[in-house]
Amino acid sequence: MKTHTQTFKENLIKLGKEINAKITYTINGTTTELDGESLASVTPHFKGNILKSVMKQVDIVSDIDIPLETQINVQFGMKYDSGSYEYINFGNYIVYSSEKQEDTNNYKIIAYDKMLYSMKDYEELSITYPCTIKQFIIKLAQNMGLGASLPNNFVNQDRELTQDVFVGLGYTKRDVLDQLAEVTASTICISKDDKLEIRYIKEAIANLRRGD
C-alpha cells in the first residue's frame, strides 16, 4: 500500500473534489474490480464508542451483486489535475448482506471489517492461567482467526487473570473485547492488515475517520 501525505487525506474528504471508489474481490481464483461505472455509491463509517471495540462498515450501492461472505478490498481515490487518481486503501471487509433494489435494479450491500468475526458466542480459550491481559488479547485474536498488533506498552497489559472471568456469562467475543477495551482504557479495532489492534482515543477516532 502506498504511503499518502496528510494533505492528501485531508483533501480527500473536502467538498468539490472528484472522488472515485473501487472494490476488488476474488472468487474461485477470478479477481473482479468494480469502479465508478458499476458503483453508484460507497459510504464508509464505523460503529462503536470510545473505550469499546469498533467495527467499521461500508455501505455499497452497485449494479453488480457480490456474494455473501465475500472478502472485498475497498479503496478511495482523489483525482489530480493530471487526470489520474491516487488511492487510499480502506482495508478489507466481509459482505454481510445484499438486497436488490427493484426500482433501480441496483444492489444495496452492507459489509463489515473482520470485527464481524467477534459476533459469535464466547467460548473458553485454550490458555494457561495465570496470564496477562496482553497474552489474553493475543490468544483471543488467534481464536478469531486474526493476528494482533499491540503497542509495546499499554494500560494494564501486565495485569494478571487467574481464571477465565468471561466464560458462562452469555457473552459474545465482541462483549469480551468491549470489556478489554475498558480495562486497557483503549479502543479496540481491526487494522488494514486484518489484525486486532489497540488504539488510544484521540488517535483512534482520527484514524478511523480516515479509514486507517
FENFENVEN-V821370 format. One record per pair of residues at least 12 apart in sequence whose C-alpha atoms are under 10 Angstrom apart, sorted by the first residue. I is the first residue (numbers start at 1). GAP is how many residues later the second one is. Records with the same first field share a line. If there is no record, write none. Layout:
I->GAP / GAP
This chain:
1->86 / 87 / 88 / 191
2->84 / 85 / 86 / 87
3->84 / 85 / 86
4->82 / 83 / 84
8->69 / 70 / 78 / 79 / 80
9->68 / 69 / 78 / 79 / 201 / 202
10->200
11->67
12->64 / 65 / 66 / 67 / 75 / 76 / 198
13->65 / 196 / 197
17->61 / 62 / 63
18->59 / 60 / 61 / 62 / 67
19->17 / 57 / 58 / 59 / 60 / 61 / 66 / 67 / 68
20->15 / 16 / 17 / 19 / 21 / 22 / 55 / 56 / 57 / 58 / 59 / 65 / 66 / 67
21->13 / 14 / 15 / 16 / 18 / 19 / 20 / 21 / 22 / 53 / 54 / 55 / 56 / 57 / 64 / 66 / 67
22->12 / 13 / 14 / 15 / 16 / 17 / 20 / 51 / 52 / 53 / 54 / 55 / 65 / 67
23->12 / 13 / 15 / 16 / 19 / 37 / 49 / 50 / 51 / 52 / 53 / 69
24->47 / 48 / 49 / 50 / 51 / 68
25->41 / 45 / 46 / 47 / 48 / 49 / 67 / 68
26->44 / 45 / 46 / 47
27->39 / 40 / 43 / 44
32->40
33->39 / 40
34->28 / 29 / 30 / 40
35->27 / 40 / 41
36->26
37->25 / 26
38->23 / 24 / 25 / 26 / 68
39->21 / 22 / 23 / 24 / 25 / 67 / 68
40->20 / 21 / 22 / 23 / 66 / 67 / 68
41->18 / 19 / 20 / 21 / 67
42->16 / 17 / 18 / 19 / 20 / 32 / 33 / 34 / 67 / 68
43->14 / 15 / 16 / 17 / 18 / 67
44->12 / 13 / 14 / 15 / 16 / 30 / 46 / 66 / 67 / 68 / 164 / 165 / 166 / 167
45->12 / 13 / 14 / 67 / 163 / 164 / 165 / 166
46->12 / 66 / 67 / 159 / 162 / 163 / 165
47->65
48->130 / 139 / 140 / 141
49->129 / 138 / 139 / 152 / 156
50->128 / 131 / 132 / 135 / 136 / 137 / 138 / 150 / 151 / 152 / 154 / 155
51->126 / 127 / 128 / 129 / 130 / 131 / 132 / 133 / 134 / 135 / 136 / 137 / 148 / 149 / 150
52->122 / 123 / 124 / 125 / 126 / 127 / 128 / 129 / 130 / 131 / 132 / 133 / 134 / 135 / 136 / 137
53->62 / 65 / 121 / 122 / 123 / 124 / 125 / 126 / 127 / 128 / 129 / 133 / 134 / 135 / 136 / 137 / 143 / 144 / 145
54->59 / 61 / 120 / 123 / 124 / 127 / 133 / 134 / 135 / 136 / 150 / 151 / 154
55->57 / 58 / 59 / 60 / 61 / 63 / 119 / 133 / 134 / 135 / 153
56->34 / 35 / 36 / 37 / 55 / 56 / 57 / 58 / 59 / 60 / 133 / 134 / 152 / 153 / 155
57->36 / 37 / 38 / 39 / 53 / 54 / 55 / 56 / 57 / 58 / 59
58->16 / 32 / 35 / 36 / 37 / 51 / 52 / 53 / 54 / 55
59->36 / 38 / 49 / 50 / 51 / 52 / 53
60->35 / 38 / 46 / 47 / 48 / 49 / 50 / 51
61->37 / 38 / 39 / 40 / 45 / 46 / 47 / 48 / 49
62->36 / 38 / 39 / 43 / 44 / 45 / 46 / 47
63->37 / 38 / 41 / 42 / 43 / 44 / 45
64->36 / 41 / 42 / 43 / 44 / 45
65->33 / 34 / 35 / 41 / 42 / 43 / 44
66->29 / 30 / 31 / 32 / 41 / 42 / 43
67->27 / 28 / 29 / 30 / 31 / 42
68->26 / 27 / 28 / 29 / 30 / 41 / 42 / 43
69->24 / 25 / 26 / 27 / 28 / 42 / 43
70->23 / 24 / 25 / 26 / 41
71->21 / 22 / 23 / 24 / 25 / 40 / 41 / 42 / 43
72->19 / 20 / 21 / 22 / 23 / 39 / 40 / 41
73->16 / 17 / 18 / 19 / 20 / 21 / 40 / 119
74->13 / 14 / 15 / 16 / 17 / 18 / 19 / 137
75->12 / 13 / 14 / 15 / 16 / 17 / 136
76->12 / 13 / 14 / 135
77->12
88->122 / 123 / 124
89->103 / 122 / 123
90->23 / 101 / 102 / 118 / 120 / 121 / 122
91->22 / 23 / 99 / 100 / 101 / 102 / 103 / 120 / 121
92->19 / 20 / 21 / 22 / 98 / 99 / 100 / 101 / 102
93->17 / 18 / 19 / 20 / 21 / 22 / 23 / 99 / 101
94->16 / 17 / 18 / 19 / 20 / 21 / 22 / 23
95->14 / 15 / 16 / 17 / 18 / 21
96->13 / 14 / 15 / 16 / 17 / 20
97->12 / 13 / 14 / 15
98->12 / 13
113->76 / 77 / 78 / 79 / 81
114->30 / 31 / 32 / 75 / 76 / 77 / 78 / 80 / 81 / 82
115->29 / 31 / 58 / 59 / 62 / 73 / 74 / 75 / 76 / 79 / 80 / 81
116->28 / 57 / 58 / 74
117->24 / 26 / 27 / 28 / 29 / 56 / 57
118->22 / 23 / 25 / 26 / 27 / 54 / 55 / 56 / 57 / 58 / 59
119->25 / 52 / 53 / 54 / 55 / 56
120->24 / 51 / 52 / 53 / 54 / 55
121->46 / 49 / 50 / 51 / 52 / 53 / 54 / 55
122->18 / 21 / 44 / 45 / 46 / 47 / 48 / 49 / 50 / 51 / 52 / 53 / 54
123->17 / 20 / 41 / 43 / 44 / 45 / 47 / 48 / 49 / 50
124->16 / 19 / 40 / 41 / 42 / 43 / 44
125->14 / 15 / 17 / 18 / 39 / 41 / 42
126->13 / 14 / 17
127->12 / 13 / 36 / 37
128->33 / 34 / 35 / 36
129->31 / 32 / 33 / 34 / 35
130->29 / 30 / 31 / 32 / 33 / 34
131->27 / 28 / 29 / 30 / 31 / 32 / 33
132->24 / 25 / 26 / 27 / 28 / 29 / 30
133->22 / 23 / 24 / 25 / 26 / 27 / 28 / 47 / 50 / 51
134->14 / 16 / 17 / 19 / 20 / 21 / 22 / 23 / 24 / 25 / 26 / 46 / 50
135->22 / 23 / 25 / 26
136->21 / 24 / 25 / 28 / 44
137->13 / 20 / 39 / 40 / 43 / 59 / 60 / 61
138->12 / 58 / 59
140->33 / 36 / 37 / 56
141->32 / 36 / 54 / 55 / 56
142->53 / 54
143->30
144->29 / 52
145->49 / 50 / 51
146->44 / 47 / 48 / 49 / 50
147->43 / 44 / 46 / 47 / 48 / 49 / 50
148->42 / 43 / 46 / 47 / 48 / 49 / 50
149->41 / 42 / 44 / 45 / 46 / 47 / 48 / 49 / 50
150->38 / 45 / 46 / 47 / 48 / 49
151->46 / 47 / 48 / 49
154->30 / 31 / 32 / 44 / 45 / 46
155->26 / 27 / 28 / 29 / 30 / 31 / 45
156->24 / 27 / 28 / 29
157->26 / 27
159->24 / 25
166->13
174->14
177->12 / 19
180->18
181->17 / 18 / 19
184->14 / 15 / 16
185->13 / 14 / 15 / 16
186->12 / 13 / 14 / 15 / 16 / 18
187->12 / 13 / 14 / 15 / 16 / 17 / 18
188->12 / 13 / 16
189->15 / 19
190->18 / 22
191->17 / 20 / 21
192->19 / 20
193->19
